[in-house]
Amino acid sequence: MQPHHSTPTSCSSTPQQTVQLPATTRFHLRAPSGLYARAGALGTQMITANSQKTTYWETYAAVPAPGGYVALLNEATQQYLSADGTNGGLTASRGSPSDWELYKIVAQPNNKYAIQAKKNNQYVTVQPDTTLAPTSTTVVAGSLFDLVVPSGGSL
C-alpha cells in the first residue's frame, strides 16, 4: 500500500471484508458529510463528525487486537474510542481496550469503510446531531467513512 495524504486510503481487500490495517496505522475518519470525526476535549464528550480541519483531535491510531479487531486510539486524548457511552455514542474515554473499545474495519464499495463495534455488532453511524454511535444493524449511507492518512503518516 502506498501512503496517501489528504485522500482516502486504498486497501487491497474486497468489499465487505474485514480490513487488516498495519499496526498503529494513523488516520482521520471522514464522514459522508466530508467532515472529520473529532474527539471531545474532556474525553467524556461524544465523538462528533463536525470538524473541517484535521489536527491530533481528529487523528486515530488502529491498534491491532485479537480476532481481526482493532482498538482506535485518539491522539489528542490518548484514550481509546469506547461504545460504552451513557447515551450510546462513542467517546475517547478508555485507557485500555475491552470489548466496548474493539471494532472491525469493513471494506465497502468505492474505497469506503464501515466500522463495526464488537460489543453490539452494530455499525458506527453519524447521527442527526453529528455524534457517532454504533446503532445500525446494516451498513447505511451514514456509516460509510473515508480513512484519510494524515500528512506524514504511512500505510
Buried (B, 14 or more C-beta within 10 A) or exposed (E): EEEBEEEBBEBEBEEEBBBBBEEEBBBBBBBBEEBBBBBBEEBBBBBBBBBEEBEBBBBBBBBBBEEBBBBBBBBBBEBBBBBBBEEBBBBBBBEEBBEBBBBBBBBBEEBBBBBBBBBBEBBBBBBEEBBBBBBBEEBBEBBBBBBBBBEEBEB
